[in-house]
């Protein structure tokens, strides 16, 4: 991407964050339990479960990637 690579990466990340935020909004008003968009609840559950799993188990066993140096 040349000299614009970093800028394009930053814009892509910002667009992704914006898309995640707006995709969690409910589609109808007024919001009821029937038409509520529960994607944010599921997303939060995955994030929370991942953080708990990392803190309880993987934090002590993660070694990182293996880097091979070739000369």
N, CA, C and O atoms as a GROMACS GRO file, in nm:
protein
  284
    1UNK      N    1   0.081  -0.119   0.000
    1UNK     CA    2   0.000   0.000   0.000
    1UNK      C    3   0.086   0.127   0.000
    1UNK      O    4   0.035   0.238  -0.015
    2UNK      N    5   0.213   0.109   0.016
    2UNK     CA    6   0.302   0.225   0.009
    2UNK      C    7   0.286   0.318   0.128
    2UNK      O    8   0.267   0.274   0.241
    3UNK      N    9   0.295   0.445   0.100
    3UNK     CA   10   0.290   0.544   0.210
    3UNK      C   11   0.150   0.561   0.269
    3UNK      O   12   0.135   0.621   0.375
    4UNK      N   13   0.047   0.509   0.202
    4UNK     CA   14  -0.090   0.520   0.253
    4UNK      C   15  -0.134   0.398   0.334
    4UNK      O   16  -0.247   0.394   0.382
    5UNK      N   17  -0.047   0.299   0.349
    5UNK     CA   18  -0.082   0.175   0.417
    5UNK      C   19  -0.128   0.195   0.560
    5UNK      O   20  -0.231   0.140   0.600
    6UNK      N   21  -0.054   0.273   0.637
    6UNK     CA   22  -0.090   0.296   0.778
    6UNK      C   23  -0.223   0.370   0.788
    6UNK      O   24  -0.306   0.338   0.872
    7UNK      N   25  -0.244   0.468   0.702
    7UNK     CA   26  -0.369   0.544   0.704
    7UNK      C   27  -0.488   0.454   0.668
    7UNK      O   28  -0.593   0.462   0.730
    8UNK      N   29  -0.470   0.370   0.568
    8UNK     CA   30  -0.578   0.279   0.527
    8UNK      C   31  -0.609   0.181   0.640
    8UNK      O   32  -0.726   0.151   0.664
    9UNK      N   33  -0.507   0.130   0.708
    9UNK     CA   34  -0.529   0.038   0.820
    9UNK      C   35  -0.605   0.106   0.933
    9UNK      O   36  -0.696   0.046   0.990
   10UNK      N   37  -0.570   0.229   0.966
   10UNK     CA   38  -0.639   0.302   1.073
   10UNK      C   39  -0.785   0.327   1.034
   10UNK      O   40  -0.874   0.309   1.117
   11UNK      N   41  -0.808   0.368   0.910
   11UNK     CA   42  -0.946   0.392   0.865
   11UNK      C   43  -1.027   0.263   0.865
   11UNK      O   44  -1.145   0.265   0.900
   12UNK      N   45  -0.966   0.150   0.828
   12UNK     CA   46  -1.037   0.022   0.828
   12UNK      C   47  -1.075  -0.019   0.969
   12UNK      O   48  -1.185  -0.070   0.991
   13UNK      N   49  -0.986   0.002   1.065
   13UNK     CA   50  -1.016  -0.031   1.204
   13UNK      C   51  -1.128   0.057   1.257
   13UNK      O   52  -1.220   0.008   1.322
   14UNK      N   53  -1.121   0.187   1.229
   14UNK     CA   54  -1.227   0.279   1.274
   14UNK      C   55  -1.361   0.243   1.211
   14UNK      O   56  -1.464   0.247   1.278
   15UNK      N   57  -1.361   0.208   1.082
   15UNK     CA   58  -1.485   0.169   1.016
   15UNK      C   59  -1.541   0.041   1.077
   15UNK      O   60  -1.662   0.029   1.095
   16UNK      N   61  -1.455  -0.055   1.108
   16UNK     CA   62  -1.499  -0.179   1.170
   16UNK      C   63  -1.561  -0.156   1.306
   16UNK      O   64  -1.664  -0.214   1.339
   17UNK      N   65  -1.499  -0.070   1.387
   17UNK     CA   66  -1.554  -0.037   1.519
   17UNK      C   67  -1.690   0.031   1.505
   17UNK      O   68  -1.784  -0.001   1.577
   18UNK      N   69  -1.699   0.124   1.412
   18UNK     CA   70  -1.825   0.193   1.388
   18UNK      C   71  -1.934   0.095   1.342
   18UNK      O   72  -2.048   0.104   1.387
   19UNK      N   73  -1.899   0.002   1.255
   19UNK     CA   74  -1.996  -0.096   1.206
   19UNK      C   75  -2.042  -0.187   1.318
   19UNK      O   76  -2.160  -0.221   1.324
   20UNK      N   77  -1.952  -0.227   1.408
   20UNK     CA   78  -1.990  -0.312   1.521
   20UNK      C   79  -2.086  -0.238   1.613
   20UNK      O   80  -2.184  -0.295   1.661
   21UNK      N   81  -2.058  -0.111   1.639
   21UNK     CA   82  -2.143  -0.033   1.728
   21UNK      C   83  -2.284  -0.017   1.669
   21UNK      O   84  -2.383  -0.041   1.738
   22UNK      N   85  -2.292   0.022   1.541
   22UNK     CA   86  -2.423   0.046   1.482
   22UNK      C   87  -2.500  -0.082   1.452
   22UNK      O   88  -2.623  -0.080   1.446
   23UNK      N   89  -2.430  -0.194   1.434
   23UNK     CA   90  -2.502  -0.318   1.409
   23UNK      C   91  -2.568  -0.373   1.535
   23UNK      O   92  -2.651  -0.463   1.527
   24UNK      N   93  -2.532  -0.321   1.651
   24UNK     CA   94  -2.591  -0.366   1.776
   24UNK      C   95  -2.718  -0.288   1.812
   24UNK      O   96  -2.788  -0.324   1.906
   25UNK      N   97  -2.748  -0.183   1.738
   25UNK     CA   98  -2.868  -0.106   1.766
   25UNK      C   99  -2.993  -0.186   1.730
   25UNK      O  100  -2.990  -0.263   1.634
   26UNK      N  101  -3.102  -0.168   1.803
   26UNK     CA  102  -3.227  -0.234   1.765
   26UNK      C  103  -3.283  -0.177   1.634
   26UNK      O  104  -3.257  -0.061   1.601
   27UNK      N  105  -3.359  -0.258   1.561
   27UNK     CA  106  -3.409  -0.214   1.431
   27UNK      C  107  -3.542  -0.140   1.443
   27UNK      O  108  -3.573  -0.055   1.359
   28UNK      N  109  -3.619  -0.169   1.545
   28UNK     CA  110  -3.752  -0.110   1.559
   28UNK      C  111  -3.761  -0.027   1.686
   28UNK      O  112  -3.690  -0.051   1.784
   29UNK      N  113  -3.851   0.072   1.682
   29UNK     CA  114  -3.883   0.148   1.802
   29UNK      C  115  -4.032   0.137   1.824
   29UNK      O  116  -4.105   0.133   1.725
   30UNK      N  117  -4.082   0.133   1.941
   30UNK     CA  118  -4.012   0.122   2.069
   30UNK      C  119  -3.952  -0.019   2.086
   30UNK      O  120  -4.004  -0.117   2.032
   31UNK      N  121  -3.846  -0.024   2.159
   31UNK     CA  122  -3.776  -0.152   2.180
   31UNK      C  123  -3.849  -0.232   2.287
   31UNK      O  124  -3.875  -0.183   2.397
   32UNK      N  125  -3.880  -0.355   2.252
   32UNK     CA  126  -3.942  -0.447   2.347
   32UNK      C  127  -3.854  -0.572   2.355
   32UNK      O  128  -3.755  -0.584   2.282
   33UNK      N  129  -3.889  -0.663   2.442
   33UNK     CA  130  -3.812  -0.786   2.454
   33UNK      C  131  -3.821  -0.871   2.328
   33UNK      O  132  -3.732  -0.951   2.301
   34UNK      N  133  -3.927  -0.854   2.251
   34UNK     CA  134  -3.946  -0.932   2.128
   34UNK      C  135  -3.857  -0.881   2.015
   34UNK      O  136  -3.796  -0.962   1.944
   35UNK      N  137  -3.848  -0.749   1.996
   35UNK     CA  138  -3.772  -0.695   1.883
   35UNK      C  139  -3.634  -0.643   1.921
   35UNK      O  140  -3.568  -0.577   1.840
   36UNK      N  141  -3.590  -0.670   2.041
   36UNK     CA  142  -3.458  -0.628   2.086
   36UNK      C  143  -3.349  -0.700   2.006
   36UNK      O  144  -3.364  -0.818   1.975
   37UNK      N  145  -3.241  -0.630   1.972
   37UNK     CA  146  -3.128  -0.691   1.904
   37UNK      C  147  -3.032  -0.742   2.013
   37UNK      O  148  -2.964  -0.663   2.079
   38UNK      N  149  -3.027  -0.871   2.030
   38UNK     CA  150  -2.946  -0.930   2.136
   38UNK      C  151  -2.804  -0.961   2.092
   38UNK      O  152  -2.732  -1.032   2.163
   39UNK      N  153  -2.761  -0.910   1.978
   39UNK     CA  154  -2.624  -0.938   1.932
   39UNK      C  155  -2.520  -0.880   2.027
   39UNK      O  156  -2.413  -0.939   2.043
   40UNK      N  157  -2.549  -0.768   2.090
   40UNK     CA  158  -2.452  -0.709   2.182
   40UNK      C  159  -2.438  -0.795   2.307
   40UNK      O  160  -2.329  -0.802   2.365
   41UNK      N  161  -2.545  -0.861   2.348
   41UNK     CA  162  -2.538  -0.952   2.462
   41UNK      C  163  -2.451  -1.072   2.429
   41UNK      O  164  -2.368  -1.114   2.510
   42UNK      N  165  -2.470  -1.128   2.310
   42UNK     CA  166  -2.389  -1.242   2.267
   42UNK      C  167  -2.243  -1.201   2.250
   42UNK      O  168  -2.154  -1.273   2.294
   43UNK      N  169  -2.219  -1.086   2.189
   43UNK     CA  170  -2.082  -1.037   2.171
   43UNK      C  171  -2.014  -1.014   2.305
   43UNK      O  172  -1.899  -1.053   2.324
   44UNK      N  173  -2.085  -0.952   2.398
   44UNK     CA  174  -2.030  -0.932   2.533
   44UNK      C  175  -2.003  -1.062   2.604
   44UNK      O  176  -1.905  -1.074   2.678
   45UNK      N  177  -2.089  -1.162   2.582
   45UNK     CA  178  -2.066  -1.294   2.641
   45UNK      C  179  -1.940  -1.359   2.587
   45UNK      O  180  -1.862  -1.417   2.663
   46UNK      N  181  -1.918  -1.349   2.456
   46UNK     CA  182  -1.796  -1.405   2.396
   46UNK      C  183  -1.672  -1.333   2.448
   46UNK      O  184  -1.573  -1.397   2.480
   47UNK      N  185  -1.677  -1.201   2.455
   47UNK     CA  186  -1.562  -1.125   2.506
   47UNK      C  187  -1.537  -1.159   2.652
   47UNK      O  188  -1.423  -1.186   2.690
   48UNK      N  189  -1.642  -1.159   2.734
   48UNK     CA  190  -1.627  -1.192   2.875
   48UNK      C  191  -1.576  -1.334   2.896
   48UNK      O  192  -1.489  -1.356   2.980
   49UNK      N  193  -1.630  -1.430   2.821
   49UNK     CA  194  -1.584  -1.567   2.832
   49UNK      C  195  -1.438  -1.582   2.792
   49UNK      O  196  -1.363  -1.655   2.855
   50UNK      N  197  -1.399  -1.512   2.686
   50UNK     CA  198  -1.260  -1.515   2.642
   50UNK      C  199  -1.165  -1.456   2.743
   50UNK      O  200  -1.057  -1.510   2.767
   51UNK      N  201  -1.204  -1.346   2.804
   51UNK     CA  202  -1.119  -1.282   2.906
   51UNK      C  203  -1.107  -1.373   3.029
   51UNK      O  204  -0.998  -1.390   3.083
   52UNK      N  205  -1.218  -1.430   3.072
   52UNK     CA  206  -1.214  -1.521   3.188
   52UNK      C  207  -1.127  -1.643   3.157
   52UNK      O  208  -1.047  -1.684   3.240
   53UNK      N  209  -1.143  -1.701   3.038
   53UNK     CA  210  -1.063  -1.818   3.000
   53UNK      C  211  -0.914  -1.782   2.999
   53UNK      O  212  -0.831  -1.859   3.047
   54UNK      N  213  -0.882  -1.666   2.944
   54UNK     CA  214  -0.742  -1.624   2.940
   54UNK      C  215  -0.686  -1.606   3.081
   54UNK      O  216  -0.576  -1.653   3.112
   55UNK      N  217  -0.761  -1.536   3.166
   55UNK     CA  218  -0.712  -1.509   3.301
   55UNK      C  219  -0.700  -1.635   3.386
   55UNK      O  220  -0.608  -1.646   3.467
   56UNK      N  221  -0.790  -1.730   3.369
   56UNK     CA  222  -0.790  -1.850   3.451
   56UNK      C  223  -0.689  -1.953   3.400
   56UNK      O  224  -0.619  -2.015   3.480
   57UNK      N  225  -0.681  -1.972   3.268
   57UNK     CA  226  -0.603  -2.085   3.218
   57UNK      C  227  -0.486  -2.047   3.129
   57UNK      O  228  -0.372  -2.087   3.156
   58UNK      N  229  -0.510  -1.972   3.025
   58UNK     CA  230  -0.408  -1.951   2.923
   58UNK      C  231  -0.299  -1.853   2.961
   58UNK      O  232  -0.191  -1.857   2.903
   59UNK      N  233  -0.323  -1.767   3.056
   59UNK     CA  234  -0.222  -1.668   3.094
   59UNK      C  235  -0.093  -1.734   3.139
   59UNK      O  236   0.016  -1.681   3.117
   60UNK      N  237  -0.105  -1.850   3.202
   60UNK     CA  238   0.012  -1.918   3.256
   60UNK      C  239   0.078  -2.011   3.155
   60UNK      O  240   0.191  -2.055   3.178
   61UNK      N  241   0.012  -2.041   3.044
   61UNK     CA  242   0.068  -2.139   2.952
   61UNK      C  243   0.100  -2.084   2.813
   61UNK      O  244   0.146  -2.159   2.727
   62UNK      N  245   0.076  -1.956   2.788
   62UNK     CA  246   0.100  -1.899   2.657
   62UNK      C  247   0.249  -1.871   2.639
   62UNK      O  248   0.311  -1.804   2.722
   63UNK      N  249   0.307  -1.923   2.530
   63UNK     CA  250   0.450  -1.905   2.504
   63UNK      C  251   0.479  -1.807   2.392
   63UNK      O  252   0.594  -1.765   2.377
   64UNK      N  253   0.383  -1.770   2.316
   64UNK     CA  254   0.404  -1.680   2.205
   64UNK      C  255   0.445  -1.754   2.080
   64UNK      O  256   0.467  -1.875   2.084
   65UNK      N  257   0.455  -1.682   1.968
   65UNK     CA  258   0.490  -1.748   1.843
   65UNK      C  259   0.638  -1.786   1.838
   65UNK      O  260   0.722  -1.724   1.903
   66UNK      N  261   0.667  -1.890   1.760
   66UNK     CA  262   0.805  -1.933   1.739
   66UNK      C  263   0.859  -1.854   1.621
   66UNK      O  264   0.802  -1.855   1.512
   67UNK      N  265   0.972  -1.786   1.643
   67UNK     CA  266   1.034  -1.706   1.539
   67UNK      C  267   1.160  -1.776   1.493
   67UNK      O  268   1.251  -1.803   1.572
   68UNK      N  269   1.165  -1.806   1.364
   68UNK     CA  270   1.283  -1.871   1.306
   68UNK      C  271   1.363  -1.768   1.229
   68UNK      O  272   1.309  -1.695   1.145
   69UNK      N  273   1.492  -1.762   1.257
   69UNK     CA  274   1.580  -1.669   1.185
   69UNK      C  275   1.654  -1.746   1.078
   69UNK      O  276   1.720  -1.846   1.107
   70UNK      N  277   1.641  -1.700   0.956
   70UNK     CA  278   1.709  -1.766   0.846
   70UNK      C  279   1.819  -1.672   0.796
   70UNK      O  280   1.796  -1.554   0.772
   71UNK      N  281   1.938  -1.728   0.779
   71UNK     CA  282   2.049  -1.645   0.731
   71UNK      C  283   2.087  -1.684   0.591
   71UNK      O  284   2.178  -1.626   0.534
   0.00000   0.00000   0.00000
